[in-house]
C-alpha cells in the first residue's frame, strides 16, 4: 500500500511539473544585430597635418542614444524596429566610424579617442542630431544621418570651426536589412568630408604640404 501511495505521489508531482513547464512563456528570439562597415574609400590626398588630434564621445538625445534602430513614422514620434538592434549604441558606432575615417585619410600625425592619455593639439566633439529611418513620405524609408562637429584648440578649448555633416539615403526596400545598409551608406557619406574640413580649418602652422 505504501509503495502504491508513493508511486501515485510521484506521478502527481511529475504531472504538476509538466503543467508548470507548459505555462512558462517561451523566451523571445535574440534580435538581429547590425553594425556600420569600416571606412574604406577615404581620399588620402591633400594637406598633411602635423598636430595630434583627439576625438571625443559623440553626444545624442535619449531617443538616439540606444542600441535600438530608430524610425520616425511622423514628425513628432520616434519608434524602433522590432527584433533588431545595433551592435553598440548609435553614437558610439558613429564615433568609431569617425575615428576610422580620420585615420584612414592618412592626413593627420595621430588620431585617438579622448579617453586615451596623450597630449593633443586639437579636439573634435560631436552631437548626433539625426540617425533614423524617416517614413514621413511613405515606404521604403529615407535614412537620415546628421552630426554637428566642433573643432577645438587644446588646452584652452577655443572653437576653431563648427559644421553640420548630413546625408540622406533611400532604403532599397522596406526591410530592416535594407534600412541598415542605407544607414551605413548615409553615415559614410556624411563623414566623408570631415578630414578635409578639419585640415582646412587648422592654422597654417599645423599643416605642411604633401
RAWO-V912059 format. One record per pair of residues at least 24 apart in sequence whose C-alpha atoms are under 7 Angstrom apart, sorted by sequence separation. I is the first residue (numbers start at 1). J is the second residue. D is the distance in whole Angstrom. If there is no record, write none. Layout:
i = (I I)
j = (J J)
d = (D D)
This chain:
i = (65 66 125 126 144 166 65 124 125 143 144 165 64 65 124 125 142 143 165 124 142 143 123 124 142 143 122 123 141 142 122 123 141 60 122 123 140 59 121 122 140 58 121 140 141 58 120 140 139 58 91 57 143 143 161 145 160 145 55 32 33 34 35 31 32 33 34 35 31 32 33 34 31 33 52 36 52 53 54 55 56 39 49 50 51 52 53 54 55 56 38 42 48 49 50 52 53 54 55 47 48 49 54 72 39 44 71 72 73 74 38 39 42 43 44 70 71 72 73 74 42 44 70 71 72 73 54 53 56 58 59 60 64 52 53 54 55 56 57 58 59 60 52 53 54 55 56 58 59 60 51 52 53 54 55 58 105 98 102 34 37 36 42 49 47 51 50 49 50 49 48 49 47 48 47 48 47 48 47 46)
j = (89 90 149 150 168 190 90 149 150 168 169 190 90 91 150 151 168 169 191 151 169 170 151 152 170 171 151 152 170 171 152 153 171 91 153 154 171 91 153 154 172 91 154 173 174 92 154 174 174 95 128 95 182 183 201 186 201 187 99 83 84 85 86 83 84 85 86 87 84 85 86 87 85 87 108 93 109 110 111 112 113 97 107 108 109 110 111 112 113 114 97 101 107 108 109 111 112 113 114 107 108 109 114 132 100 105 132 133 134 135 100 101 104 105 106 132 133 134 135 136 105 107 133 134 135 136 120 120 123 125 126 127 131 120 121 122 123 124 125 126 127 128 121 122 123 124 125 127 128 129 121 122 123 124 125 128 195 191 195 180 184 184 192 199 199 206 206 206 207 207 207 208 207 208 208 209 209 210 210 210)
d = (6 6 6 6 5 5 6 7 5 5 7 5 7 6 6 7 6 5 7 5 6 6 6 6 4 7 7 5 6 6 6 6 6 7 5 7 6 7 6 5 7 5 5 5 7 7 7 4 6 6 6 7 6 6 6 6 7 6 7 6 6 6 6 4 5 5 5 6 5 6 5 6 6 6 7 7 6 6 6 6 6 7 6 6 6 5 5 5 5 5 7 7 5 5 5 6 7 5 5 7 6 6 5 7 6 5 5 6 7 7 7 5 6 6 6 5 4 5 5 5 5 7 6 6 6 6 6 6 7 7 6 6 7 5 6 6 6 6 7 5 5 5 5 5 5 5 5 5 6 7 6 7 6 6 6 7 7 7 6 7 7 5 7 7 7 6 6 6 6 4 6 6 7 5 6 6 5 6 6 7)
